[in-house]
């Protein structure tokens, strides 16, 4: 995947004489010291990263960490103090007003926390705001706005007014408004934070469904870790204006950069983060090839828990054997234990917990029939325990 | 007492404090003659800017005359309202057809005596009926009833022509005040420096006793309706300016950002986002302007603006309590009618989201017809 958005040494300093604050920052002063000396607030500090085409990139942090400032610099609602921002290789910090307006009309759109719909316009008129200001004729506006509304399941409400809709539906209008101009980049500023949890999950699913139909580059601002884990391909974590860690949800959970990042995961439901494939252990049990060893020879190779995995020539999973099943068996195939549960590698960890608890044997994780590893009850418990250390 | 307040004149010796005070008053205070400066300025303006003053006078006179004409011959006003309403609701085509039809109907006046009589010698109650209907439509039937009674009383006091004169002055100077004031308010909301400069001027305009405006108005424009209208528009303008500025500044940040994020130019942002959302506040400002204009128009009768103020003035000059009270009562009725009807445009009308409904009513007519 190519880089869609590249952020290079981006700074934002609010207040008078920002360049004086920049100098102080180079001398190594921190946010509070700079505020005390100059009265400037550091919004974003030395941010450098890139966002790939088609991914959902979540920027996460507590309030005041600079995440909203960051996303507003992407479409220059807030002017960066220093640094560069490339969209499709073009430096948007150097764009003229006119070019910037074109970029906003063509390439980027935004969804807001408070929806920011116009109360005096109908749903379809709201959805066609971007088309309207770009000067599309009425028929074309109607057509594309209606398409966008249908994409979010609101086609039937085109002629309602925003105040007649529920919060979730209003944000669908916000989403449709953003999709109507068919942008390649979607900026979502705490887009689902104002919704109640059930609706929020529904909207996250909606977003993922839209991404499947047609993948756009989504920059999603959130303070909700569960949300970030659910929808994010990669997550950037911000603290005091700085990006402290970037990675996939799994990378960040298993290897947090500092205590701030770790504190985010305190109490987080890791079983939502990991899939069975992420935590399956390939080396927990000895692997036997069918036709390679006989039952007696196999008994010599059993692991500490008295089991072994049986694979065929193509490394496909055949079954599980134990010391007892091998005792009476004529050959390896006959020794296979019945009722072994296999799990696809992509299954969420939360979905295998119950199955592992119900089974006397370790779960076997496969991907298209290929053996990936095993998951014992102990493995699962250790994973769950990891973030509580 | 003498111990506490020594008589200054009896003091023989002149101390350093006294000499300093004397020096200060001679060199600093005496040369400051604000009154003289103002008079010089006024003289200079009337000597050198005659063309400009004539222009202003012509524009204001045209506005006042046109308003008075429409109010005195209410069939024209009715036709105008119908044409404008149809144009706004149903678009250019039907609007043009309606306008054409009305023009033809009026053209019949050339041939038909009855139509001509209605056009040029209309019974005064046509306007009264229009006002009552407007009251019922915008406020409610109870208010309509009140309007009917109030207007009947005005007729019975034989003050209808004066009321029309006052009303047309109020309407004309309010329109002029809005034409000047709304752009100033918009400019203030977009630029902090402009706001900083305009705000003290507005304070001055509002706190200066209104009688003071009459003097330069009379000097520049003589006596009559035009100086009255001009003094009125100056006095009535500040609330429209202030509330336009405030309304636009109060539009939520995310709404403005939404406009910008979707590629609005500054002008599109103003007309598609800021002004519609600031409308309730602007309407409140317009209501205030109309009310201030009414109070000023009464005062302006002192320089011959006529109308109900003239009636009150006559009452004062001749010490006729009855005449004065009648004039005053008519002003009160007019004030209530103007206030409630103009306020209704800035107020909730239905249940639910009143704000949305208001904006919708104001802006959505055409789009609905197209959709």
Interface residues (C-beta under 8 A of the other chain):
Chain A: X72 X75 X77 X101 X102 X104 X105 X108 X109 X110 X112 X113 X114 X116 X118 X119 X120 X121 X122 X124 X125 X129 X130 X132 X133 X134 X138 X142 X159 X161 X162 X163 X177 X181 X187
Chain B: X252 X254 X255 X257 X258 X259 X260 X261 X262 X263 X264 X265 X268 X272 X273 X276 X277 X352 X353 X355 X356 X358 X359 X360 X362 X363 X364 X367 X370 X371
